Amino acid sequence: MDSTKTKELEERIAKLESEIKQIKARNHKVEGDKAWETSWLRRILIIIFTYIFAVLWLTLADTANPFLGAIVPCAGFLLSTLTIYSVKSIYIKNRK
């Protein structure tokens, strides 16, 4: 093989290796994002912030017992996160 073809092959290999590194980096980021999206820490933080804002809103609206009323949207969020994965798996299983 002549030196020109060897150099072309080396350049192609270097380009492919670079693309593989980029794909691996993207996959690593996507895996991290997915882990965060499904983590209990994220769910708990959303529940806490939802509760705080709901209490503030219900207090400003001068409702009776805002601390108890704020539990409703938090419980709704928690239930939706627990059931959404079941629905997703059924959807994926039955998808054509």
C-alpha positions in Angstrom: 0.0 0.0 0.0 1.4 3.4 -0.9 1.9 6.2 1.6 -1.1 8.3 0.3 -3.6 5.5 0.9 -2.0 4.7 4.3 -2.4 8.4 5.2 -6.0 8.4 4.0 -6.8 5.3 6.0 -5.2 6.8 9.1 -7.2 10.0 8.7 -10.4 8.0 8.2 -9.6 5.9 11.3 -8.9 9.1 13.3 -12.2 10.6 12.2 -14.1 7.4 13.1 -12.4 7.3 16.5 -13.4 10.9 17.0 -17.0 10.2 16.1 -17.1 7.2 18.4 -15.8 9.4 21.3 -18.5 12.0 20.5 -21.2 9.2 20.5 -19.9 7.8 23.8 -19.9 11.2 25.4 -23.5 11.9 24.1 -24.6 8.4 25.4 -23.1 9.1 28.8 -25.0 12.4 29.0 -28.2 10.8 27.9 -27.8 8.0 30.5 -27.2 10.6 33.2 -30.3 12.6 32.1 -32.3 9.4 32.1 -31.1 8.5 35.6 -32.0 11.9 36.8 -35.5 11.8 35.2 -36.3 8.5 37.0 -34.5 9.2 40.3 -36.3 9.4 43.6 -34.3 12.5 44.5 -35.9 14.4 41.6 -39.3 13.2 42.6 -38.9 14.2 46.2 -37.5 17.6 45.3 -40.5 18.3 43.0 -42.9 17.2 45.7 -41.2 19.5 48.2 -41.2 22.5 45.9 -44.8 21.8 44.9 -45.9 21.6 48.5 -44.1 24.9 49.4 -45.7 26.7 46.4 -49.1 25.2 47.0 -49.0 26.2 50.7 -48.0 29.7 49.7 -50.7 30.0 47.1 -53.4 28.5 49.4 -52.3 30.9 52.2 -52.5 33.9 49.8 -55.9 32.7 48.7 -57.0 32.6 52.3 -58.2 29.0 52.2 -58.9 26.8 55.2 -55.9 24.7 56.2 -53.5 25.3 53.4 -51.0 22.9 54.8 -53.4 20.0 54.4 -54.7 21.2 51.0 -51.2 21.4 49.6 -50.8 17.6 50.0 -53.3 17.0 47.1 -51.1 18.2 44.2 -48.1 16.5 45.7 -49.9 13.2 46.0 -51.2 13.6 42.5 -47.7 14.1 41.2 -46.4 11.1 43.1 -49.2 8.8 41.9 -48.6 10.0 38.3 -44.9 9.2 38.5 -45.6 5.7 39.9 -48.2 4.8 37.2 -46.5 6.5 34.2 -43.8 3.8 34.0 -46.4 1.1 33.9 -48.3 2.8 31.1 -45.0 3.5 29.3 -44.0 -0.2 29.4 -47.4 -1.3 28.1 -47.2 1.3 25.4 -43.7 0.2 24.3 -44.7 -3.5 24.4 -47.8 -2.9 22.2 -46.2 -0.4 19.8 -45.9 -1.5 16.3 
